[in-house]
Amino acid sequence: MNYQSTRGNSPVVSAAEAIKLGIAPDGGLFVPTDKVTITYEELANLVPLSYGERATFILKHFLTDFTEEELSQCVDAAYGGQKFDTPDVAPVRSLTGDLSVLELWHGPTCAFKDMALQMLPQFLVRAIAKTGETSHIVILVATSGDTGKAALEGFANIPGTSIIVFFPQEGVSEVQKMQMVTQEGQNVHVVAVQGNFDDTQSGVKQVFGDVDFTGTLKEKGYRLSSANSINWGRLVPQIVYYFSAYADLVKSGTIDLGQAINFVVPTGNFGNILAGFYAREMGLPVKRLICASNANNVLTDFIKTGTYNRNREFFKTTSPSMDILISSNLERLLFELTGRQSDKINTWMTELKESGVYNVDQNTLNMVQSVFWSDFATDKETLATIKKVWVQHNYLVDTHTAVAINVLEKYRQTTGDTTHTVVASTASPFKFNSSVAGAIMGPEALAGKNEFQLLQDLSTFTGWPIPRGLRGLNRRPVLHHKVAGKNEIDQAVRNILL
Ligand SMILES: N[C@@H](CCOP(=O)(O)O)C(=O)O
């Protein structure tokens, strides 16, 4: 399996090279050159396996320049030991006969990003060796809260690498911020950006595209790479949990093998739901992928109309990880759905960059709508959903997961489709505890309390334990104080590296 750029102007590379580079030299995103198909029998064979065994099976189809032994070492290092607080890694909980929740937040940083970011450093270390790379790899990350901490946790003290995480100074939860600024490790840097996530991601992408700067870095012995979902090495481990959830539902007798299900995914940068799309393309029986947005509903509008327009107000919501107006991975989806027409992708991405808007043709829109459905939830609806799920099911969800559940209700009301649906639960409710506590305990419970006091209150009220990774967070020393203007991201990289 090789990898090509969505923009069509970069050489085809191996998986190891694609993972090492992170983003294609022409500014596009790497996608597999060939389609992978999983047969009915292979799907059946996944059912009795452990999460790690399922992962190794899926990964080997995409990372063909890695041996099966290497992949199973990567899997053990990522998901083995005590890193995840359950041996199931990503368990599925059934709430009703037609609704299950895929809990993706049992890793060290309490968000779904751990599913891939415990793995990516393992891939990268091996990719460096495979490609004979001699430069020190510098991982640049733009985060709206979850990727940053998960990447720091994954890459801390990984030999041959450094990591610089940029986060919007006022655009993440208190818990997310503390998780990042208290990160230990000799090779980690964290910078608060005076701007929103889109400013941060655009600034980081600009650094990747600055040929003079990357040339200077090369001379000094540095090569840039990415731990965002623009890196294929981030996406491929995420494909696994769609298969694993399906296998678990078959194993529990909730569905029959071959029966189609839906997934509803809270969506920001479009990486998670895109992994679901690739799983579907591989033959996983998925009827609909429901794309759930918050008030930053650029994707909802796009999926309904075919117009992507980022020229709109940017809202700070209670689901900050999804406060995004430029969803990077949509580029990969459009590449696949247009039959891999790089010229169209180049046109749309140039229009997006220059005017903030592009329109896809009717045929492409039809293709999008044949797989995806989308709507959004306001903050008020999100908090009401958290309360409703708690009261009806005695089950706690975070704000992002609540957005997904609210949008699923809208989907069912609109379409009448009662297909069994899996909600991708992307973060622990304790990560967004003031919103969650306010929703279920009432706003008066928040009075005079900071997020860290509320961790304990939420745990006492619900009987749910505070996740290991969040205990004592407020007592950890703040180790990172750097701040950059939204146009100073390249300068921040220079200051750190040169
Ligand atoms: N929601 C993300 C934003 C970056 O997305 P990624 O999937 O490309 O890393 C975050 O939490 O940082």
The ligand as a MOL file (V3000), in Angstrom:
LIG
                    3D

  0  0  0     0  0            999 V3000
M  V30 BEGIN CTAB
M  V30 COUNTS 12 11 0 0 0
M  V30 BEGIN ATOM
M  V30 1 N -10.7080 18.6710 18.1930 0
M  V30 2 C -9.3240 18.7180 17.9880 0
M  V30 3 C -8.8910 19.6690 16.9240 0
M  V30 4 C -7.7570 19.1020 16.1510 0
M  V30 5 O -8.2280 17.9650 15.4910 0
M  V30 6 P -7.3250 16.7910 14.9650 0
M  V30 7 O -8.2250 15.6100 14.9990 0
M  V30 8 O -6.9180 17.1700 13.6170 0
M  V30 9 O -6.1410 16.6370 15.8410 0
M  V30 10 C -8.5740 18.9350 19.2930 0
M  V30 11 O -9.0770 18.5500 20.3300 0
M  V30 12 O -7.4940 19.4840 19.2980 0
M  V30 END ATOM
M  V30 BEGIN BOND
M  V30 1 1 1 2
M  V30 2 1 2 3
M  V30 3 1 2 10
M  V30 4 1 3 4
M  V30 5 1 4 5
M  V30 6 1 5 6
M  V30 7 2 6 7
M  V30 8 1 6 8
M  V30 9 1 6 9
M  V30 10 2 10 11
M  V30 11 1 10 12
M  V30 END BOND
M  V30 END CTAB
M  END
